[in-house]
Amino acid sequence: MADEKEKLIKTTIHLEEEVLEALEELAKEYSKETGQKWSKGAVIRVALSEFFSRRGKIL
């Protein structure tokens, strides 16, 4: 079975400067830990996935 990539839809969000800085820092940390490039958007997607899972909604 071939890896299927989910279609991402570009959107705009407004964040505080501190949140943006924290996202950049986490993306760098994840990149070092995994050896794969992580973007701020990828970190946001992981965080949202965890948030929804805790609320009982599996995406």
C-alpha positions, 0 to 999 in steps of 0.5 A: 500500500502506497503512503497517502498524503493528506491534502492540506488546505492553506489557512491564516491564523493570528497568533501572539508573538510568543506563541510563534516563537514557541512554535519555531523552537519546537519545530527545531527541537522536533527536527533535531530529535527525528532527523526530519524537517518540521515546520511550524504548521506541522507542530500546529497540526500535531498539537491540534490532533492531540487537543481533539483526541482529548476532547474525544474527537478522533481525526 
